[in-house]
Amino acid sequence: LRVEWNASDINFGPTPVSLYYSKDGGGTWNVIKKGLPNAGTYVWKIPAESTQFYRVKIVAEDLAGNESEDISDTNFIVDGKPPVTRVMGPRDSKSPVFDVTYRAQDLGGAGIAKVQIYFQMGDNNEWHYYGEDKDLKSPFSFEAKQGGRYGFKLVATDRVGNSEKVPTATTRPDLWCLMDSMKPVIKLTSFK
């Protein structure tokens, strides 16, 4: 993050500026860097800790010990955590077209930008990309091309690019769903 400022005083020394950050909206302050020259900019490597309540404070002190400070006007979000998703249902379906319900939560606070749906069939560990849930709301409609067991996994990405991992052969489905649209065949044979 590039922190920029304007500070002026005829009695500044060579390093009159100090920068601080808060993770709780200004309740407590941590040092970014003390004793900076009044260059008007500093590149700060933000901690990976996620919160919606980051703020930055700048303090300038002249040679006589007079201090002024300014704090960022609003909180800003630092999101270092990927979203978490979970397929909830169904466990079975009689129709090849069915709604798959899920829960998606962004733990970092930036908000979810994309939810992608992956599936596998039967005991095959191969994952197939099915599509993207455009409205980002459960459920999404899935169409099975044939009967059998379908495993589902979601991959969500938040607005700052944090993402769950794309499933691999060793990834287990969140849920298995049996799609069977065929009625059982039955014939009474005991009476003559």
mmCIF file of the C-alpha atoms, coordinates in Angstrom:
data_MODEL
# 
_entry.id   MODEL 
# 
loop_
_atom_site.group_PDB 
_atom_site.id 
_atom_site.type_symbol 
_atom_site.label_atom_id 
_atom_site.label_alt_id 
_atom_site.label_comp_id 
_atom_site.label_asym_id 
_atom_site.label_entity_id 
_atom_site.label_seq_id 
_atom_site.pdbx_PDB_ins_code 
_atom_site.Cartn_x 
_atom_site.Cartn_y 
_atom_site.Cartn_z 
_atom_site.occupancy 
_atom_site.B_iso_or_equiv 
_atom_site.pdbx_formal_charge 
_atom_site.auth_seq_id 
_atom_site.auth_comp_id 
_atom_site.auth_asym_id 
_atom_site.auth_atom_id 
_atom_site.pdbx_PDB_model_num 
ATOM 1   C CA . LEU A 1 1   ? 0.000   0.000   0.000   1.00 0.00 ? 1   LEU A CA 1 
ATOM 2   C CA . ARG A 1 2   ? 1.349   3.395   -0.949  1.00 0.00 ? 2   ARG A CA 1 
ATOM 3   C CA . VAL A 1 3   ? 0.808   5.857   1.922   1.00 0.00 ? 3   VAL A CA 1 
ATOM 4   C CA . GLU A 1 4   ? 0.929   9.470   0.710   1.00 0.00 ? 4   GLU A CA 1 
ATOM 5   C CA . TRP A 1 5   ? 0.858   12.713  2.701   1.00 0.00 ? 5   TRP A CA 1 
ATOM 6   C CA . ASN A 1 6   ? 1.544   16.444  2.658   1.00 0.00 ? 6   ASN A CA 1 
ATOM 7   C CA . ALA A 1 7   ? 3.339   17.934  5.673   1.00 0.00 ? 7   ALA A CA 1 
ATOM 8   C CA . SER A 1 8   ? 5.065   21.280  6.051   1.00 0.00 ? 8   SER A CA 1 
ATOM 9   C CA . ASP A 1 9   ? 6.867   23.231  8.778   1.00 0.00 ? 9   ASP A CA 1 
ATOM 10  C CA . ILE A 1 10  ? 9.849   25.595  8.560   1.00 0.00 ? 10  ILE A CA 1 
ATOM 11  C CA . ASN A 1 11  ? 11.471  23.794  11.503  1.00 0.00 ? 11  ASN A CA 1 
ATOM 12  C CA . PHE A 1 12  ? 11.310  20.170  10.386  1.00 0.00 ? 12  PHE A CA 1 
ATOM 13  C CA . GLY A 1 13  ? 14.387  18.061  11.018  1.00 0.00 ? 13  GLY A CA 1 
ATOM 14  C CA . PRO A 1 14  ? 15.621  15.438  8.519   1.00 0.00 ? 14  PRO A CA 1 
ATOM 15  C CA . THR A 1 15  ? 13.184  12.698  9.705   1.00 0.00 ? 15  THR A CA 1 
ATOM 16  C CA . PRO A 1 16  ? 10.043  14.295  11.151  1.00 0.00 ? 16  PRO A CA 1 
ATOM 17  C CA . VAL A 1 17  ? 7.382   11.763  10.066  1.00 0.00 ? 17  VAL A CA 1 
ATOM 18  C CA . SER A 1 18  ? 6.127   8.590   11.742  1.00 0.00 ? 18  SER A CA 1 
ATOM 19  C CA . LEU A 1 19  ? 3.460   6.212   10.410  1.00 0.00 ? 19  LEU A CA 1 
ATOM 20  C CA . TYR A 1 20  ? 1.130   3.938   12.398  1.00 0.00 ? 20  TYR A CA 1 
ATOM 21  C CA . TYR A 1 21  ? -1.673  1.503   11.604  1.00 0.00 ? 21  TYR A CA 1 
ATOM 22  C CA . SER A 1 22  ? -4.676  0.208   13.478  1.00 0.00 ? 22  SER A CA 1 
ATOM 23  C CA . LYS A 1 23  ? -6.545  -3.076  12.917  1.00 0.00 ? 23  LYS A CA 1 
ATOM 24  C CA . ASP A 1 24  ? -9.468  -2.061  15.131  1.00 0.00 ? 24  ASP A CA 1 
ATOM 25  C CA . GLY A 1 25  ? -10.654 1.220   13.617  1.00 0.00 ? 25  GLY A CA 1 
ATOM 26  C CA . GLY A 1 26  ? -8.271  3.399   15.652  1.00 0.00 ? 26  GLY A CA 1 
ATOM 27  C CA . GLY A 1 27  ? -8.642  1.787   19.067  1.00 0.00 ? 27  GLY A CA 1 
ATOM 28  C CA . THR A 1 28  ? -4.985  0.733   19.217  1.00 0.00 ? 28  THR A CA 1 
ATOM 29  C CA . TRP A 1 29  ? -2.012  1.771   17.067  1.00 0.00 ? 29  TRP A CA 1 
ATOM 30  C CA . ASN A 1 30  ? 1.021   -0.167  15.832  1.00 0.00 ? 30  ASN A CA 1 
ATOM 31  C CA . VAL A 1 31  ? 4.187   1.339   14.364  1.00 0.00 ? 31  VAL A CA 1 
ATOM 32  C CA . ILE A 1 32  ? 4.702   1.102   10.617  1.00 0.00 ? 32  ILE A CA 1 
ATOM 33  C CA . LYS A 1 33  ? 7.867   3.221   10.572  1.00 0.00 ? 33  LYS A CA 1 
ATOM 34  C CA . LYS A 1 34  ? 9.227   6.007   12.786  1.00 0.00 ? 34  LYS A CA 1 
ATOM 35  C CA . GLY A 1 35  ? 11.681  8.711   11.763  1.00 0.00 ? 35  GLY A CA 1 
ATOM 36  C CA . LEU A 1 36  ? 10.860  8.971   8.067   1.00 0.00 ? 36  LEU A CA 1 
ATOM 37  C CA . PRO A 1 37  ? 11.986  11.888  5.899   1.00 0.00 ? 37  PRO A CA 1 
ATOM 38  C CA . ASN A 1 38  ? 9.176   14.175  4.735   1.00 0.00 ? 38  ASN A CA 1 
ATOM 39  C CA . ALA A 1 39  ? 9.194   12.619  1.248   1.00 0.00 ? 39  ALA A CA 1 
ATOM 40  C CA . GLY A 1 40  ? 5.391   12.561  0.912   1.00 0.00 ? 40  GLY A CA 1 
ATOM 41  C CA . THR A 1 41  ? 5.173   8.821   0.230   1.00 0.00 ? 41  THR A CA 1 
ATOM 42  C CA . TYR A 1 42  ? 6.022   5.484   1.815   1.00 0.00 ? 42  TYR A CA 1 
ATOM 43  C CA . VAL A 1 43  ? 5.366   1.963   0.497   1.00 0.00 ? 43  VAL A CA 1 
ATOM 44  C CA . TRP A 1 44  ? 4.040   -0.188  3.315   1.00 0.00 ? 44  TRP A CA 1 
ATOM 45  C CA . LYS A 1 45  ? 3.866   -3.977  3.193   1.00 0.00 ? 45  LYS A CA 1 
ATOM 46  C CA . ILE A 1 46  ? 0.526   -4.617  4.867   1.00 0.00 ? 46  ILE A CA 1 
ATOM 47  C CA . PRO A 1 47  ? 0.266   -7.512  7.356   1.00 0.00 ? 47  PRO A CA 1 
ATOM 48  C CA . ALA A 1 48  ? -1.618  -10.498 5.946   1.00 0.00 ? 48  ALA A CA 1 
ATOM 49  C CA . GLU A 1 49  ? -4.041  -10.378 8.866   1.00 0.00 ? 49  GLU A CA 1 
ATOM 50  C CA . SER A 1 50  ? -7.561  -9.788  7.562   1.00 0.00 ? 50  SER A CA 1 
ATOM 51  C CA . THR A 1 51  ? -9.900  -7.199  8.999   1.00 0.00 ? 51  THR A CA 1 
ATOM 52  C CA . GLN A 1 52  ? -12.374 -4.599  7.808   1.00 0.00 ? 52  GLN A CA 1 
ATOM 53  C CA . PHE A 1 53  ? -11.125 -2.011  10.304  1.00 0.00 ? 53  PHE A CA 1 
ATOM 54  C CA . TYR A 1 54  ? -7.643  -0.943  9.164   1.00 0.00 ? 54  TYR A CA 1 
ATOM 55  C CA . ARG A 1 55  ? -6.684  2.726   9.497   1.00 0.00 ? 55  ARG A CA 1 
ATOM 56  C CA . VAL A 1 56  ? -3.437  4.641   8.994   1.00 0.00 ? 56  VAL A CA 1 
ATOM 57  C CA . LYS A 1 57  ? -2.172  7.534   11.111  1.00 0.00 ? 57  LYS A CA 1 
ATOM 58  C CA . ILE A 1 58  ? 0.652   9.957   10.301  1.00 0.00 ? 58  ILE A CA 1 
ATOM 59  C CA . VAL A 1 59  ? 2.432   12.027  12.955  1.00 0.00 ? 59  VAL A CA 1 
ATOM 60  C CA . ALA A 1 60  ? 4.771   14.900  12.109  1.00 0.00 ? 60  ALA A CA 1 
ATOM 61  C CA . GLU A 1 61  ? 7.025   16.531  14.737  1.00 0.00 ? 61  GLU A CA 1 
ATOM 62  C CA . ASP A 1 62  ? 9.137   19.662  14.309  1.00 0.00 ? 62  ASP A CA 1 
ATOM 63  C CA . LEU A 1 63  ? 12.456  20.413  16.019  1.00 0.00 ? 63  LEU A CA 1 
ATOM 64  C CA . ALA A 1 64  ? 10.694  22.251  18.873  1.00 0.00 ? 64  ALA A CA 1 
ATOM 65  C CA . GLY A 1 65  ? 8.634   19.142  19.705  1.00 0.00 ? 65  GLY A CA 1 
ATOM 66  C CA . ASN A 1 66  ? 5.325   20.377  18.242  1.00 0.00 ? 66  ASN A CA 1 
ATOM 67  C CA . GLU A 1 67  ? 3.284   17.494  16.861  1.00 0.00 ? 67  GLU A CA 1 
ATOM 68  C CA . SER A 1 68  ? 0.406   17.166  14.419  1.00 0.00 ? 68  SER A CA 1 
ATOM 69  C CA . GLU A 1 69  ? -1.359  14.012  13.316  1.00 0.00 ? 69  GLU A CA 1 
ATOM 70  C CA . ASP A 1 70  ? -3.900  12.931  10.761  1.00 0.00 ? 70  ASP A CA 1 
ATOM 71  C CA . ILE A 1 71  ? -5.840  9.661   10.537  1.00 0.00 ? 71  ILE A CA 1 
ATOM 72  C CA . SER A 1 72  ? -7.370  8.067   7.452   1.00 0.00 ? 72  SER A CA 1 
ATOM 73  C CA . ASP A 1 73  ? -10.983 9.208   7.106   1.00 0.00 ? 73  ASP A CA 1 
ATOM 74  C CA . THR A 1 74  ? -12.530 5.734   6.976   1.00 0.00 ? 74  THR A CA 1 
ATOM 75  C CA . ASN A 1 75  ? -11.663 2.134   7.687   1.00 0.00 ? 75  ASN A CA 1 
ATOM 76  C CA . PHE A 1 76  ? -10.346 0.019   4.835   1.00 0.00 ? 76  PHE A CA 1 
ATOM 77  C CA . ILE A 1 77  ? -10.341 -3.727  4.286   1.00 0.00 ? 77  ILE A CA 1 
ATOM 78  C CA . VAL A 1 78  ? -7.298  -5.964  4.193   1.00 0.00 ? 78  VAL A CA 1 
ATOM 79  C CA . ASP A 1 79  ? -8.358  -9.407  3.094   1.00 0.00 ? 79  ASP A CA 1 
ATOM 80  C CA . GLY A 1 80  ? -5.782  -12.192 3.236   1.00 0.00 ? 80  GLY A CA 1 
ATOM 81  C CA . LYS A 1 81  ? -8.179  -15.120 3.597   1.00 0.00 ? 81  LYS A CA 1 
ATOM 82  C CA . PRO A 1 82  ? -9.848  -17.129 0.833   1.00 0.00 ? 82  PRO A CA 1 
ATOM 83  C CA . PRO A 1 83  ? -13.606 -17.699 0.935   1.00 0.00 ? 83  PRO A CA 1 
ATOM 84  C CA . VAL A 1 84  ? -15.022 -20.932 2.341   1.00 0.00 ? 84  VAL A CA 1 
ATOM 85  C CA . THR A 1 85  ? -17.737 -22.876 0.515   1.00 0.00 ? 85  THR A CA 1 
ATOM 86  C CA . ARG A 1 86  ? -19.715 -26.011 1.221   1.00 0.00 ? 86  ARG A CA 1 
ATOM 87  C CA . VAL A 1 87  ? -22.177 -27.944 -0.958  1.00 0.00 ? 87  VAL A CA 1 
ATOM 88  C CA . MET A 1 88  ? -25.248 -28.749 1.148   1.00 0.00 ? 88  MET A CA 1 
ATOM 89  C CA . GLY A 1 89  ? -27.538 -30.834 -1.071  1.00 0.00 ? 89  GLY A CA 1 
ATOM 90  C CA . PRO A 1 90  ? -29.286 -32.711 -2.519  1.00 0.00 ? 90  PRO A CA 1 
ATOM 91  C CA . ARG A 1 91  ? -28.317 -36.286 -1.668  1.00 0.00 ? 91  ARG A CA 1 
ATOM 92  C CA . ASP A 1 92  ? -30.467 -37.694 -4.478  1.00 0.00 ? 92  ASP A CA 1 
ATOM 93  C CA . SER A 1 93  ? -32.569 -36.595 -7.438  1.00 0.00 ? 93  SER A CA 1 
ATOM 94  C CA . LYS A 1 94  ? -35.167 -38.256 -9.676  1.00 0.00 ? 94  LYS A CA 1 
ATOM 95  C CA . SER A 1 95  ? -34.651 -35.638 -12.379 1.00 0.00 ? 95  SER A CA 1 
ATOM 96  C CA . PRO A 1 96  ? -31.520 -35.009 -14.463 1.00 0.00 ? 96  PRO A CA 1 
ATOM 97  C CA . VAL A 1 97  ? -31.966 -31.274 -13.810 1.00 0.00 ? 97  VAL A CA 1 
ATOM 98  C CA . PHE A 1 98  ? -31.771 -30.401 -10.126 1.00 0.00 ? 98  PHE A CA 1 
ATOM 99  C CA . ASP A 1 99  ? -30.788 -27.560 -7.813  1.00 0.00 ? 99  ASP A CA 1 
ATOM 100 C CA . VAL A 1 100 ? -27.534 -27.900 -5.892  1.00 0.00 ? 100 VAL A CA 1 
ATOM 101 C CA . THR A 1 101 ? -27.590 -25.850 -2.693  1.00 0.00 ? 101 THR A CA 1 
ATOM 102 C CA . TYR A 1 102 ? -24.458 -24.404 -1.135  1.00 0.00 ? 102 TYR A CA 1 
ATOM 103 C CA . ARG A 1 103 ? -23.103 -22.015 1.457   1.00 0.00 ? 103 ARG A CA 1 
ATOM 104 C CA . ALA A 1 104 ? -20.345 -19.511 0.585   1.00 0.00 ? 104 ALA A CA 1 
ATOM 105 C CA . GLN A 1 105 ? -18.713 -17.183 3.100   1.00 0.00 ? 105 GLN A CA 1 
ATOM 106 C CA . ASP A 1 106 ? -15.877 -14.696 2.694   1.00 0.00 ? 106 ASP A CA 1 
ATOM 107 C CA . LEU A 1 107 ? -13.900 -14.673 5.939   1.00 0.00 ? 107 LEU A CA 1 
ATOM 108 C CA . GLY A 1 108 ? -11.677 -11.740 4.978   1.00 0.00 ? 108 GLY A CA 1 
ATOM 109 C CA . GLY A 1 109 ? -14.393 -9.182  4.344   1.00 0.00 ? 109 GLY A CA 1 
ATOM 110 C CA . ALA A 1 110 ? -13.815 -8.152  0.720   1.00 0.00 ? 110 ALA A CA 1 
ATOM 111 C CA . GLY A 1 111 ? -16.880 -10.016 -0.524  1.00 0.00 ? 111 GLY A CA 1 
ATOM 112 C CA . ILE A 1 112 ? -17.315 -12.903 -2.936  1.00 0.00 ? 112 ILE A CA 1 
ATOM 113 C CA . ALA A 1 113 ? -16.766 -12.138 -6.619  1.00 0.00 ? 113 ALA A CA 1 
ATOM 114 C CA . LYS A 1 114 ? -17.026 -15.580 -8.236  1.00 0.00 ? 114 LYS A CA 1 
ATOM 115 C CA . VAL A 1 115 ? -18.330 -19.072 -7.451  1.00 0.00 ? 115 VAL A CA 1 
ATOM 116 C CA . GLN A 1 116 ? -17.288 -21.900 -9.793  1.00 0.00 ? 116 GLN A CA 1 
ATOM 117 C CA . ILE A 1 117 ? -18.841 -25.345 -9.787  1.00 0.00 ? 117 ILE A CA 1 
ATOM 118 C CA . TYR A 1 118 ? -16.883 -28.580 -10.328 1.00 0.00 ? 118 TYR A CA 1 
ATOM 119 C CA . PHE A 1 119 ? -18.194 -32.155 -10.433 1.00 0.00 ? 119 PHE A CA 1 
ATOM 120 C CA . GLN A 1 120 ? -17.002 -35.714 -10.752 1.00 0.00 ? 120 GLN A CA 1 
ATOM 121 C CA . MET A 1 121 ? -18.900 -38.865 -11.724 1.00 0.00 ? 121 MET A CA 1 
ATOM 122 C CA . GLY A 1 122 ? -18.915 -42.254 -10.062 1.00 0.00 ? 122 GLY A CA 1 
ATOM 123 C CA . ASP A 1 123 ? -15.626 -43.480 -8.651  1.00 0.00 ? 123 ASP A CA 1 
ATOM 124 C CA . ASN A 1 124 ? -13.612 -41.530 -11.204 1.00 0.00 ? 124 ASN A CA 1 
ATOM 125 C CA . ASN A 1 125 ? -11.417 -38.966 -9.392  1.00 0.00 ? 125 ASN A CA 1 
ATOM 126 C CA . GLU A 1 126 ? -11.368 -36.675 -12.416 1.00 0.00 ? 126 GLU A CA 1 
ATOM 127 C CA . TRP A 1 127 ? -12.915 -33.249 -11.792 1.00 0.00 ? 127 TRP A CA 1 
ATOM 128 C CA . HIS A 1 128 ? -14.839 -31.398 -14.519 1.00 0.00 ? 128 HIS A CA 1 
ATOM 129 C CA . TYR A 1 129 ? -15.566 -27.673 -14.586 1.00 0.00 ? 129 TYR A CA 1 
ATOM 130 C CA . TYR A 1 130 ? -19.336 -27.196 -14.886 1.00 0.00 ? 130 TYR A CA 1 
ATOM 131 C CA . GLY A 1 131 ? -19.706 -23.416 -14.829 1.00 0.00 ? 131 GLY A CA 1 
ATOM 132 C CA . GLU A 1 132 ? -20.028 -20.296 -12.755 1.00 0.00 ? 132 GLU A CA 1 
ATOM 133 C CA . ASP A 1 133 ? -22.939 -19.288 -10.548 1.00 0.00 ? 133 ASP A CA 1 
ATOM 134 C CA . LYS A 1 134 ? -23.595 -15.830 -11.998 1.00 0.00 ? 134 LYS A CA 1 
ATOM 135 C CA . ASP A 1 135 ? -25.867 -14.524 -9.213  1.00 0.00 ? 135 ASP A CA 1 
ATOM 136 C CA . LEU A 1 136 ? -23.544 -15.777 -6.416  1.00 0.00 ? 136 LEU A CA 1 
ATOM 137 C CA . LYS A 1 137 ? -26.572 -17.127 -4.533  1.00 0.00 ? 137 LYS A CA 1 
ATOM 138 C CA . SER A 1 138 ? -27.513 -20.678 -3.712  1.00 0.00 ? 138 SER A CA 1 
ATOM 139 C CA . PRO A 1 139 ? -28.822 -22.779 -5.391  1.00 0.00 ? 139 PRO A CA 1 
ATOM 140 C CA . PHE A 1 140 ? -27.425 -23.334 -8.876  1.00 0.00 ? 140 PHE A CA 1 
ATOM 141 C CA . SER A 1 141 ? -29.088 -25.536 -11.454 1.00 0.00 ? 141 SER A CA 1 
ATOM 142 C CA . PHE A 1 142 ? -27.155 -28.630 -12.530 1.00 0.00 ? 142 PHE A CA 1 
ATOM 143 C CA . GLU A 1 143 ? -27.991 -30.897 -15.465 1.00 0.00 ? 143 GLU A CA 1 
ATOM 144 C CA . ALA A 1 144 ? -26.718 -34.478 -15.296 1.00 0.00 ? 144 ALA A CA 1 
ATOM 145 C CA . LYS A 1 145 ? -26.012 -36.008 -18.718 1.00 0.00 ? 145 LYS A CA 1 
ATOM 146 C CA . GLN A 1 146 ? -26.583 -39.532 -17.433 1.00 0.00 ? 146 GLN A CA 1 
ATOM 147 C CA . GLY A 1 147 ? -27.656 -41.346 -14.297 1.00 0.00 ? 147 GLY A CA 1 
ATOM 148 C CA . GLY A 1 148 ? -25.212 -42.122 -11.521 1.00 0.00 ? 148 GLY A CA 1 
ATOM 149 C CA . ARG A 1 149 ? -23.369 -40.617 -8.579  1.00 0.00 ? 149 ARG A CA 1 
ATOM 150 C CA . TYR A 1 150 ? -22.144 -37.024 -8.856  1.00 0.00 ? 150 TYR A CA 1 
ATOM 151 C CA . GLY A 1 151 ? -19.653 -35.434 -6.502  1.00 0.00 ? 151 GLY A CA 1 
ATOM 152 C CA . PHE A 1 152 ? -19.606 -31.631 -6.152  1.00 0.00 ? 152 PHE A CA 1 
ATOM 153 C CA . LYS A 1 153 ? -17.017 -29.068 -5.089  1.00 0.00 ? 153 LYS A CA 1 
ATOM 154 C CA . LEU A 1 154 ? -17.134 -25.275 -5.286  1.00 0.00 ? 154 LEU A CA 1 
ATOM 155 C CA . VAL A 1 155 ? -14.301 -22.800 -5.731  1.00 0.00 ? 155 VAL A CA 1 
ATOM 156 C CA . ALA A 1 156 ? -15.018 -19.241 -4.602  1.00 0.00 ? 156 ALA A CA 1 
ATOM 157 C CA . THR A 1 157 ? -12.877 -16.173 -5.273  1.00 0.00 ? 157 THR A CA 1 
ATOM 158 C CA . ASP A 1 158 ? -13.208 -12.899 -3.375  1.00 0.00 ? 158 ASP A CA 1 
ATOM 159 C CA . ARG A 1 159 ? -12.974 -9.354  -4.757  1.00 0.00 ? 159 ARG A CA 1 
ATOM 160 C CA . VAL A 1 160 ? -9.249  -9.050  -4.009  1.00 0.00 ? 160 VAL A CA 1 
ATOM 161 C CA . GLY A 1 161 ? -8.326  -12.364 -5.675  1.00 0.00 ? 161 GLY A CA 1 
ATOM 162 C CA . ASN A 1 162 ? -8.114  -14.763 -2.726  1.00 0.00 ? 162 ASN A CA 1 
ATOM 163 C CA . SER A 1 163 ? -9.409  -18.117 -3.903  1.00 0.00 ? 163 SER A CA 1 
ATOM 164 C CA . GLU A 1 164 ? -10.017 -21.638 -2.764  1.00 0.00 ? 164 GLU A CA 1 
ATOM 165 C CA . LYS A 1 165 ? -7.964  -24.290 -4.551  1.00 0.00 ? 165 LYS A CA 1 
ATOM 166 C CA . VAL A 1 166 ? -9.255  -25.886 -7.728  1.00 0.00 ? 166 VAL A CA 1 
ATOM 167 C CA . PRO A 1 167 ? -10.014 -29.552 -6.943  1.00 0.00 ? 167 PRO A CA 1 
ATOM 168 C CA . THR A 1 168 ? -7.445  -32.190 -7.904  1.00 0.00 ? 168 THR A CA 1 
ATOM 169 C CA . ALA A 1 169 ? -7.646  -35.984 -8.090  1.00 0.00 ? 169 ALA A CA 1 
ATOM 170 C CA . THR A 1 170 ? -7.091  -36.223 -4.331  1.00 0.00 ? 170 THR A CA 1 
ATOM 171 C CA . THR A 1 171 ? -9.798  -33.677 -3.452  1.00 0.00 ? 171 THR A CA 1 
ATOM 172 C CA . ARG A 1 172 ? -12.889 -35.229 -1.909  1.00 0.00 ? 172 ARG A CA 1 
ATOM 173 C CA . PRO A 1 173 ? -16.324 -33.943 -2.909  1.00 0.00 ? 173 PRO A CA 1 
ATOM 174 C CA . ASP A 1 174 ? -18.295 -31.930 -0.376  1.00 0.00 ? 174 ASP A CA 1 
ATOM 175 C CA . LEU A 1 175 ? -21.319 -34.048 -1.224  1.00 0.00 ? 175 LEU A CA 1 
ATOM 176 C CA . TRP A 1 176 ? -22.329 -37.021 -3.352  1.00 0.00 ? 176 TRP A CA 1 
ATOM 177 C CA . CYS A 1 177 ? -25.701 -36.951 -5.132  1.00 0.00 ? 177 CYS A CA 1 
ATOM 178 C CA . LEU A 1 178 ? -27.335 -39.984 -6.738  1.00 0.00 ? 178 LEU A CA 1 
ATOM 179 C CA . MET A 1 179 ? -29.255 -39.029 -9.892  1.00 0.00 ? 179 MET A CA 1 
ATOM 180 C CA . ASP A 1 180 ? -31.591 -41.809 -10.969 1.00 0.00 ? 180 ASP A CA 1 
ATOM 181 C CA . SER A 1 181 ? -34.488 -40.964 -13.279 1.00 0.00 ? 181 SER A CA 1 
ATOM 182 C CA . MET A 1 182 ? -35.318 -44.587 -14.177 1.00 0.00 ? 182 MET A CA 1 
ATOM 183 C CA . LYS A 1 183 ? -38.220 -46.295 -12.420 1.00 0.00 ? 183 LYS A CA 1 
ATOM 184 C CA . PRO A 1 184 ? -37.567 -49.791 -11.109 1.00 0.00 ? 184 PRO A CA 1 
ATOM 185 C CA . VAL A 1 185 ? -38.736 -52.670 -13.318 1.00 0.00 ? 185 VAL A CA 1 
ATOM 186 C CA . ILE A 1 186 ? -41.085 -55.011 -11.526 1.00 0.00 ? 186 ILE A CA 1 
ATOM 187 C CA . LYS A 1 187 ? -43.231 -57.989 -12.588 1.00 0.00 ? 187 LYS A CA 1 
ATOM 188 C CA . LEU A 1 188 ? -45.394 -60.075 -10.366 1.00 0.00 ? 188 LEU A CA 1 
ATOM 189 C CA . THR A 1 189 ? -44.559 -63.776 -10.958 1.00 0.00 ? 189 THR A CA 1 
ATOM 190 C CA . SER A 1 190 ? -45.973 -65.702 -8.007  1.00 0.00 ? 190 SER A CA 1 
ATOM 191 C CA . PHE A 1 191 ? -49.632 -66.109 -9.116  1.00 0.00 ? 191 PHE A CA 1 
ATOM 192 C CA . LYS A 1 192 ? -50.756 -68.501 -11.879 1.00 0.00 ? 192 LYS A CA 1 
# 
